[in-house]
Amino acid sequence: MKRTRARIEAVDPVMRRRWRTLAVTALAALALTACGSEQPDSQRERVKSTSAVSARKDAAFHRMLDEVARECPPPGTKREAPPAPPGGKPTAPVEAPPGATVEPPPGGAVEPIAPTAGPEAELDARDWCAGVQHEQRVAEALLRLKRPDPAQVGKALNGLGYIDERIHGLKRSGAATKFVIDLRDKGGRLCLDGTANGELTEVEACVAPADGPFHIANLPRRL
């Protein structure tokens, strides 16, 4: 018996359209199935990659903090007195007994007394020491900028090792660019309050909350 071969043109046009529709539907279903099986894996890989990059940046940031504070006292060390001015001598806190009158020294000069309250007393010796180092390195970098706009300031801070997650309030304010850097580490409360404005650039240490989220509005005044 001879085999019967039918050309596609001889098939009922309606049936031919149905076959094509079924074929397209089957291919679409296969494609969706493939996407569905690959998409979660792709998303997981992206999340893992992003987390790994973030972890590396955070680790590098903490290494930078350790390097800056390398010559500073250990965390938690009590600060007995603020750094002495050039040519001066550090003084320890002195409290007068109740009812006593403290006479000024000859000449009327009064030596500074270490703060026992307020924001100045809330930074330990390590934070105070590290704050001086951070102030200097940040100010020097910003003074080299010809155009201290937020983009250039952010780039300069990143170049010093300060990561975006720790830089807050980076924005233009008049002719200046303002920012605050969260430098809390090892239980410390140090932060840096900066204004980049050419020769008028100022960078000063500040006190951050002991724990919890970092919000500029909650910061005490500058030191």
Buried (B, 14 or more C-beta within 10 A) or exposed (E): EEEEEEEEEEEEEEEEEEEEEEEEEEEEEEEEEEEEEEEEEEEEEEEEEEEEEEEEBEEEBBEBBEEBBEEBBEBEBEBEBBEEEEEEEEBEEEEEEEEEEEEEEEEEEEEEEBBEEEBBBBBBBBBBBBBBBBBEBBBEBBEEBEEBEBEBBBEBBEEBBBBEEBBBBBEEEEEBBBBBBBBBBBEBBBBBBBBBBEEEBBBBBBBBBEEEEBEBEEBBEEB
